[in-house]
Amino acid sequence: MKYDAVLVVSFGGPEGMEDVMPFLDNVLRGKGVPEERKLEVAHHYELFGGVSPINAQNRELVEHLTAKLVKQNIDLPVLLANRNTPPFIPDVLQECKEKGYQNLLAYVTSGFSCYSGCRQYRENLIAAQSEMGDGAPAFDKIRVFFNHPLFIETVSDNVAEALDLLPSEGTTRVVFTAHSIPMAMATTSPYVKQLSESARLIAERLGMSEWDLVYQSRSGPPQVPWLDPDICDHLDTLKQVGVNNVVVSPLGFVSDHMEVLFDLDLEARDHAAELGMNYVRASTPGNDPRMIDMIVELIRERLEDWPERRTLGNLPAKHDVCPADCCPAIKRPPRRPAQTA
């Protein structure tokens, strides 16, 4: 297959307070999230001037990836396309059409499979194709990378650096976190299985016999079951069993999203301090050179002369073509019509 360009497909984030509410409207549309929760999240952004680091990091990723591809004599321009903020996916696909790019490779900035982290991005691209009609570029999605050796190596080294910052006295635990999702979504995807395998591989690389996988950033209605335990609740549990040193590794986040900055660097950190625990948050992989090398590998997998699929552990490489029933959306009950007198 000959490809014309690479799309870095990501979540997007606001770059000022004027962007926050339109961004949250896009993110939460149709999800039944109470208005008070949306305003609460808006306040999280306000604490950071309304700016999420994700866009700047992704622009830097595009620059690094472009340079690396040129260095390896791979003639593929790289474009950024976001779900929730400019540059929006439909606009970037239109740009690709105008430039004559007909076959695209999509790298989604999520290493784990679930509806919101994988399938929804494919649906966004397909919807944009449908709106464009004839001449819309085709795309293939690069596989997820939860068990790629370079991802595991990068996260492992970040955890090791964080561990070095803790006192040698006392009991230490590494806690991996990921974004919580509804149980209805988790049970129809390999999300938890992949997260657990990544955490196991990192622990194995670091020689750790004990570690925990927990969740953060829940946003749904309280009556809907989501993955737990929550990171702050788990800190309470660790304190009760005598753990006084904690490294938190945001395994499910490839970069410093707002959920990392607020939920881990403020909320969880302050809660650990209240408990008298030493707390260090490990860095996210970000644009570590090994991550750029990994993306180039994933691109070359899809080129005709690069058949290798590097993985670690017990789970196979993720499929190149997602099955029709992979990571389905949650089936929400139809809304009842308003009652009339």
LOVEXGU-804444 format. One record per residue (C-alpha): z, x, y; residue in one letter; residue number from 1. Coordinates in nm, 3 decimals, m for minus. Layout:
// residues N
<<Z, X, Y>, "a", NUM>
...
// end
This chain:
// residues 341
<<0.000, 0.000, 0.000>, "m", 1>
<<m0.092, 0.134, 0.343>, "k", 2>
<<0.163, 0.054, 0.613>, "y", 3>
<<0.099, 0.056, 0.987>, "d", 4>
<<0.454, 0.060, 1.129>, "a", 5>
<<0.825, 0.044, 1.052>, "v", 6>
<<1.049, m0.228, 1.191>, "l", 7>
<<1.419, m0.156, 1.240>, "v", 8>
<<1.550, m0.512, 1.204>, "v", 9>
<<1.902, m0.567, 1.332>, "s", 10>
<<2.157, m0.817, 1.456>, "f", 11>
<<2.140, m0.739, 1.824>, "g", 12>
<<2.422, m0.755, 2.076>, "g", 13>
<<2.489, m0.827, 2.444>, "p", 14>
<<2.453, m0.556, 2.706>, "e", 15>
<<2.653, m0.726, 2.981>, "g", 16>
<<2.874, m1.028, 3.035>, "m", 17>
<<2.575, m1.243, 3.133>, "e", 18>
<<2.435, m1.187, 2.783>, "d", 19>
<<2.748, m1.279, 2.588>, "v", 20>
<<2.730, m1.660, 2.574>, "m", 21>
<<2.353, m1.678, 2.503>, "p", 22>
<<2.408, m1.419, 2.230>, "f", 23>
<<2.696, m1.614, 2.075>, "l", 24>
<<2.496, m1.938, 2.098>, "d", 25>
<<2.224, m1.772, 1.890>, "n", 26>
<<2.469, m1.624, 1.640>, "v", 27>
<<2.676, m1.939, 1.583>, "l", 28>
<<2.410, m2.208, 1.609>, "r", 29>
<<2.441, m2.458, 1.323>, "g", 30>
<<2.745, m2.287, 1.166>, "k", 31>
<<3.010, m2.537, 1.268>, "g", 32>
<<3.221, m2.279, 1.452>, "v", 33>
<<3.467, m2.450, 1.690>, "p", 34>
<<3.403, m2.401, 2.063>, "e", 35>
<<3.747, m2.245, 2.107>, "e", 36>
<<3.660, m1.977, 1.852>, "r", 37>
<<3.338, m1.897, 2.040>, "k", 38>
<<3.533, m1.857, 2.364>, "l", 39>
<<3.784, m1.636, 2.184>, "e", 40>
<<3.505, m1.408, 2.061>, "v", 41>
<<3.353, m1.404, 2.411>, "a", 42>
<<3.686, m1.267, 2.535>, "h", 43>
<<3.660, m0.985, 2.280>, "h", 44>
<<3.333, m0.880, 2.444>, "y", 45>
<<3.486, m0.918, 2.790>, "e", 46>
<<3.739, m0.647, 2.702>, "l", 47>
<<3.445, m0.408, 2.663>, "f", 48>
<<3.247, m0.519, 2.966>, "g", 49>
<<3.030, m0.748, 2.755>, "g", 50>
<<2.854, m0.451, 2.596>, "v", 51>
<<2.809, m0.405, 2.224>, "s", 52>
<<2.726, m0.048, 2.112>, "p", 53>
<<2.474, m0.170, 1.855>, "i", 54>
<<2.164, m0.186, 2.078>, "n", 55>
<<2.203, 0.164, 2.222>, "a", 56>
<<2.267, 0.302, 1.877>, "q", 57>
<<1.959, 0.129, 1.736>, "n", 58>
<<1.741, 0.261, 2.018>, "r", 59>
<<1.870, 0.608, 1.933>, "e", 60>
<<1.799, 0.537, 1.565>, "l", 61>
<<1.437, 0.452, 1.651>, "v", 62>
<<1.404, 0.785, 1.837>, "e", 63>
<<1.556, 0.991, 1.555>, "h", 64>
<<1.360, 0.812, 1.284>, "l", 65>
<<1.033, 0.849, 1.475>, "t", 66>
<<1.093, 1.223, 1.515>, "a", 67>
<<1.182, 1.265, 1.147>, "k", 68>
<<0.871, 1.080, 1.031>, "l", 69>
<<0.653, 1.295, 1.256>, "v", 70>
<<0.817, 1.606, 1.116>, "k", 71>
<<0.730, 1.491, 0.763>, "q", 72>
<<0.371, 1.408, 0.865>, "n", 73>
<<0.423, 1.034, 0.812>, "i", 74>
<<0.216, 0.847, 1.069>, "d", 75>
<<0.425, 0.533, 1.117>, "l", 76>
<<0.543, 0.414, 1.461>, "p", 77>
<<0.893, 0.262, 1.465>, "v", 78>
<<0.984, m0.057, 1.653>, "l", 79>
<<1.320, m0.232, 1.699>, "l", 80>
<<1.340, m0.608, 1.636>, "a", 81>
<<1.661, m0.811, 1.679>, "n", 82>
<<1.774, m1.149, 1.550>, "r", 83>
<<1.997, m1.251, 1.840>, "n", 84>
<<1.904, m1.049, 2.153>, "t", 85>
<<1.588, m0.888, 2.294>, "p", 86>
<<1.365, m0.747, 2.164>, "p", 87>
<<1.348, m1.062, 1.950>, "f", 88>
<<1.177, m1.057, 1.611>, "i", 89>
<<0.893, m1.301, 1.707>, "p", 90>
<<0.813, m1.098, 2.021>, "d", 91>
<<0.798, m0.772, 1.827>, "v", 92>
<<0.575, m0.923, 1.560>, "l", 93>
<<0.342, m1.043, 1.837>, "q", 94>
<<0.341, m0.689, 1.977>, "e", 95>
<<0.253, m0.556, 1.632>, "c", 96>
<<m0.035, m0.803, 1.605>, "k", 97>
<<m0.170, m0.699, 1.945>, "e", 98>
<<m0.152, m0.333, 1.845>, "k", 99>
<<m0.335, m0.401, 1.521>, "g", 100>
<<m0.040, m0.335, 1.290>, "y", 101>
<<m0.105, m0.559, 0.991>, "q", 102>
<<0.131, m0.423, 0.724>, "n", 103>
<<0.492, m0.352, 0.819>, "l", 104>
<<0.793, m0.200, 0.644>, "l", 105>
<<1.121, m0.360, 0.751>, "a", 106>
<<1.445, m0.160, 0.743>, "y", 107>
<<1.737, m0.400, 0.787>, "v", 108>
<<2.052, m0.233, 0.920>, "t", 109>
<<2.274, m0.373, 0.643>, "s", 110>
<<2.350, m0.193, 0.319>, "g", 111>
<<2.471, m0.498, 0.126>, "f", 112>
<<2.311, m0.816, m0.004>, "s", 113>
<<2.411, m1.163, 0.105>, "c", 114>
<<2.239, m1.444, 0.292>, "y", 115>
<<2.333, m1.334, 0.644>, "s", 116>
<<2.289, m0.962, 0.570>, "g", 117>
<<1.955, m0.978, 0.391>, "c", 118>
<<1.778, m1.305, 0.316>, "r", 119>
<<1.826, m1.449, 0.665>, "q", 120>
<<1.641, m1.153, 0.816>, "y", 121>
<<1.351, m1.216, 0.577>, "r", 122>
<<1.355, m1.581, 0.680>, "e", 123>
<<1.350, m1.477, 1.047>, "n", 124>
<<1.042, m1.263, 0.985>, "l", 125>
<<0.870, m1.535, 0.782>, "i", 126>
<<0.942, m1.795, 1.052>, "a", 127>
<<0.791, m1.563, 1.313>, "a", 128>
<<0.483, m1.518, 1.094>, "q", 129>
<<0.449, m1.894, 1.057>, "s", 130>
<<0.468, m1.948, 1.433>, "e", 131>
<<0.195, m1.688, 1.489>, "m", 132>
<<m0.040, m1.836, 1.232>, "g", 133>
<<m0.359, m1.649, 1.142>, "d", 134>
<<m0.347, m1.276, 1.191>, "g", 135>
<<0.032, m1.246, 1.165>, "a", 136>
<<0.136, m0.908, 1.023>, "p", 137>
<<0.260, m0.895, 0.665>, "a", 138>
<<0.588, m0.719, 0.585>, "f", 139>
<<0.783, m0.568, 0.298>, "d", 140>
<<1.159, m0.518, 0.318>, "k", 141>
<<1.308, m0.185, 0.220>, "i", 142>
<<1.582, m0.214, m0.044>, "r", 143>
<<1.951, m0.214, 0.043>, "v", 144>
<<2.126, 0.122, 0.027>, "f", 145>
<<2.486, 0.051, m0.085>, "f", 146>
<<2.464, 0.309, m0.367>, "n", 147>
<<2.226, 0.564, m0.215>, "h", 148>
<<2.370, 0.917, m0.247>, "p", 149>
<<2.329, 0.997, 0.123>, "l", 150>
<<2.511, 0.680, 0.232>, "f", 151>
<<2.798, 0.749, m0.007>, "i", 152>
<<2.816, 1.112, 0.107>, "e", 153>
<<2.824, 1.018, 0.476>, "t", 154>
<<3.096, 0.755, 0.440>, "v", 155>
<<3.298, 0.979, 0.209>, "s", 156>
<<3.298, 1.264, 0.461>, "d", 157>
<<3.404, 1.025, 0.738>, "n", 158>
<<3.695, 0.903, 0.526>, "v", 159>
<<3.794, 1.263, 0.445>, "a", 160>
<<3.797, 1.352, 0.817>, "e", 161>
<<4.018, 1.052, 0.888>, "a", 162>
<<4.258, 1.144, 0.609>, "l", 163>
<<4.300, 1.489, 0.766>, "d", 164>
<<4.436, 1.323, 1.080>, "l", 165>
<<4.728, 1.159, 0.900>, "l", 166>
<<5.068, 1.319, 0.835>, "p", 167>
<<5.108, 1.483, 0.496>, "s", 168>
<<5.441, 1.309, 0.444>, "e", 169>
<<5.468, 0.959, 0.308>, "g", 170>
<<5.237, 0.736, 0.108>, "t", 171>
<<4.873, 0.705, 0.214>, "t", 172>
<<4.616, 0.439, 0.128>, "r", 173>
<<4.246, 0.412, 0.209>, "v", 174>
<<4.139, 0.057, 0.288>, "v", 175>
<<3.770, m0.034, 0.297>, "f", 176>
<<3.672, m0.333, 0.508>, "t", 177>
<<3.366, m0.555, 0.530>, "a", 178>
<<3.275, m0.866, 0.724>, "h", 179>
<<3.419, m1.171, 0.553>, "s", 180>
<<3.170, m1.439, 0.450>, "i", 181>
<<3.219, m1.792, 0.313>, "p", 182>
<<3.305, m1.802, m0.057>, "m", 183>
<<3.003, m2.028, m0.109>, "a", 184>
<<2.785, m1.743, 0.013>, "m", 185>
<<2.975, m1.471, m0.172>, "a", 186>
<<2.953, m1.641, m0.511>, "t", 187>
<<2.572, m1.665, m0.495>, "t", 188>
<<2.508, m1.303, m0.394>, "s", 189>
<<2.601, m0.952, m0.517>, "p", 190>
<<2.786, m0.881, m0.190>, "y", 191>
<<3.134, m0.821, m0.334>, "v", 192>
<<3.000, m0.640, m0.639>, "k", 193>
<<2.800, m0.400, m0.420>, "q", 194>
<<3.091, m0.340, m0.180>, "l", 195>
<<3.324, m0.271, m0.472>, "s", 196>
<<3.075, m0.026, m0.623>, "e", 197>
<<3.032, 0.160, m0.293>, "s", 198>
<<3.409, 0.183, m0.249>, "a", 199>
<<3.451, 0.304, m0.608>, "r", 200>
<<3.185, 0.574, m0.561>, "l", 201>
<<3.347, 0.696, m0.239>, "i", 202>
<<3.693, 0.702, m0.397>, "a", 203>
<<3.553, 0.889, m0.697>, "e", 204>
<<3.389, 1.148, m0.470>, "r", 205>
<<3.720, 1.200, m0.287>, "l", 206>
<<3.933, 1.203, m0.603>, "g", 207>
<<4.129, 0.891, m0.504>, "m", 208>
<<4.285, 0.675, m0.773>, "s", 209>
<<4.404, 0.398, m0.540>, "e", 210>
<<4.211, 0.217, m0.269>, "w", 211>
<<4.164, m0.139, m0.145>, "d", 212>
<<3.873, m0.359, m0.039>, "l", 213>
<<3.959, m0.619, 0.225>, "v", 214>
<<3.779, m0.828, 0.484>, "y", 215>
<<3.774, m0.892, 0.856>, "q", 216>
<<3.612, m1.091, 1.137>, "s", 217>
<<3.627, m1.436, 0.980>, "r", 218>
<<3.476, m1.694, 1.215>, "s", 219>
<<3.433, m2.018, 1.018>, "g", 220>
<<3.632, m2.342, 1.024>, "p", 221>
<<3.983, m2.294, 0.877>, "p", 222>
<<3.925, m2.550, 0.600>, "q", 223>
<<3.629, m2.352, 0.458>, "v", 224>
<<3.728, m2.078, 0.207>, "p", 225>
<<3.618, m1.726, 0.307>, "w", 226>
<<3.662, m1.388, 0.139>, "l", 227>
<<4.012, m1.245, 0.176>, "d", 228>
<<4.258, m1.078, 0.220>, "p", 229>
<<4.221, m1.017, 0.591>, "d", 230>
<<4.286, m0.661, 0.706>, "i", 231>
<<4.596, m0.749, 0.911>, "c", 232>
<<4.748, m0.953, 0.627>, "d", 233>
<<4.681, m0.661, 0.394>, "h", 234>
<<4.859, m0.418, 0.626>, "l", 235>
<<5.168, m0.640, 0.588>, "d", 236>
<<5.136, m0.614, 0.209>, "t", 237>
<<5.097, m0.236, 0.218>, "l", 238>
<<5.404, m0.201, 0.438>, "k", 239>
<<5.606, m0.406, 0.190>, "q", 240>
<<5.516, m0.169, m0.096>, "v", 241>
<<5.604, 0.144, 0.098>, "g", 242>
<<5.267, 0.260, 0.233>, "v", 243>
<<5.310, 0.414, 0.577>, "n", 244>
<<4.980, 0.598, 0.632>, "n", 245>
<<4.650, 0.407, 0.636>, "v", 246>
<<4.287, 0.504, 0.676>, "v", 247>
<<4.061, 0.206, 0.741>, "v", 248>
<<3.694, 0.261, 0.660>, "s", 249>
<<3.456, m0.012, 0.789>, "p", 250>
<<3.237, 0.018, 0.481>, "l", 251>
<<3.036, m0.296, 0.548>, "g", 252>
<<2.932, m0.185, 0.899>, "f", 253>
<<2.665, 0.077, 0.953>, "v", 254>
<<2.758, 0.116, 1.321>, "s", 255>
<<3.033, 0.035, 1.571>, "d", 256>
<<2.972, m0.338, 1.609>, "h", 257>
<<3.209, m0.537, 1.827>, "m", 258>
<<3.388, m0.643, 1.508>, "e", 259>
<<3.477, m0.277, 1.452>, "v", 260>
<<3.583, m0.212, 1.810>, "l", 261>
<<3.798, m0.524, 1.849>, "f", 262>
<<3.913, m0.619, 1.499>, "d", 263>
<<3.987, m0.265, 1.381>, "l", 264>
<<4.033, m0.043, 1.687>, "d", 265>
<<4.246, m0.296, 1.874>, "l", 266>
<<4.382, m0.578, 1.659>, "e", 267>
<<4.443, m0.396, 1.330>, "a", 268>
<<4.552, m0.074, 1.503>, "r", 269>
<<4.808, m0.260, 1.715>, "d", 270>
<<4.933, m0.452, 1.412>, "h", 271>
<<4.981, m0.126, 1.220>, "a", 272>
<<5.176, 0.015, 1.515>, "a", 273>
<<5.403, m0.291, 1.514>, "e", 274>
<<5.470, m0.223, 1.145>, "l", 275>
<<5.546, 0.143, 1.214>, "g", 276>
<<5.244, 0.263, 1.016>, "m", 277>
<<5.024, 0.561, 1.096>, "n", 278>
<<4.669, 0.427, 1.130>, "y", 279>
<<4.332, 0.602, 1.154>, "v", 280>
<<3.995, 0.429, 1.156>, "r", 281>
<<3.718, 0.629, 0.986>, "a", 282>
<<3.388, 0.658, 1.169>, "s", 283>
<<3.092, 0.439, 1.078>, "t", 284>
<<2.780, 0.621, 0.950>, "p", 285>
<<2.586, 0.552, 1.270>, "g", 286>
<<2.299, 0.793, 1.324>, "n", 287>
<<2.437, 1.075, 1.116>, "d", 288>
<<2.138, 1.297, 1.022>, "p", 289>
<<2.192, 1.211, 0.655>, "r", 290>
<<2.144, 0.843, 0.735>, "m", 291>
<<1.812, 0.922, 0.904>, "i", 292>
<<1.711, 1.124, 0.598>, "d", 293>
<<1.809, 0.829, 0.378>, "m", 294>
<<1.592, 0.585, 0.574>, "i", 295>
<<1.297, 0.822, 0.546>, "v", 296>
<<1.355, 0.837, 0.170>, "e", 297>
<<1.363, 0.459, 0.153>, "l", 298>
<<1.036, 0.446, 0.345>, "i", 299>
<<0.876, 0.702, 0.115>, "r", 300>
<<0.982, 0.500, m0.188>, "e", 301>
<<0.737, 0.235, m0.074>, "r", 302>
<<0.451, 0.477, m0.023>, "l", 303>
<<0.221, 0.530, m0.317>, "e", 304>
<<0.310, 0.897, m0.368>, "d", 305>
<<0.691, 0.853, m0.379>, "w", 306>
<<0.807, 0.655, m0.685>, "p", 307>
<<1.166, 0.792, m0.707>, "e", 308>
<<1.465, 0.558, m0.658>, "r", 309>
<<1.783, 0.760, m0.599>, "r", 310>
<<2.110, 0.578, m0.670>, "t", 311>
<<2.463, 0.652, m0.785>, "l", 312>
<<2.695, 0.457, m1.012>, "g", 313>
<<2.662, 0.165, m1.247>, "n", 314>
<<2.440, m0.074, m1.051>, "l", 315>
<<2.063, m0.026, m1.053>, "p", 316>
<<1.847, 0.024, m0.746>, "a", 317>
<<1.795, m0.306, m0.570>, "k", 318>
<<1.461, m0.472, m0.627>, "h", 319>
<<1.174, m0.409, m0.385>, "d", 320>
<<1.070, m0.774, m0.385>, "v", 321>
<<1.352, m1.026, m0.352>, "c", 322>
<<1.337, m1.317, m0.600>, "p", 323>
<<1.292, m1.664, m0.458>, "a", 324>
<<1.651, m1.759, m0.547>, "d", 325>
<<1.813, m1.439, m0.415>, "c", 326>
<<2.114, m1.478, m0.182>, "c", 327>
<<2.055, m1.847, m0.096>, "p", 328>
<<2.183, m2.009, 0.220>, "a", 329>
<<2.490, m2.228, 0.209>, "i", 330>
<<2.399, m2.592, 0.156>, "k", 331>
<<2.573, m2.772, 0.437>, "r", 332>
<<2.638, m3.147, 0.406>, "p", 333>
<<2.424, m3.360, 0.639>, "p", 334>
<<2.593, m3.461, 0.961>, "r", 335>
<<2.705, m3.822, 0.973>, "r", 336>
<<2.535, m4.030, 1.240>, "p", 337>
<<2.752, m4.122, 1.533>, "a", 338>
<<2.928, m4.457, 1.499>, "q", 339>
<<2.825, m4.731, 1.736>, "t", 340>
<<3.027, m5.031, 1.843>, "a", 341>
// end
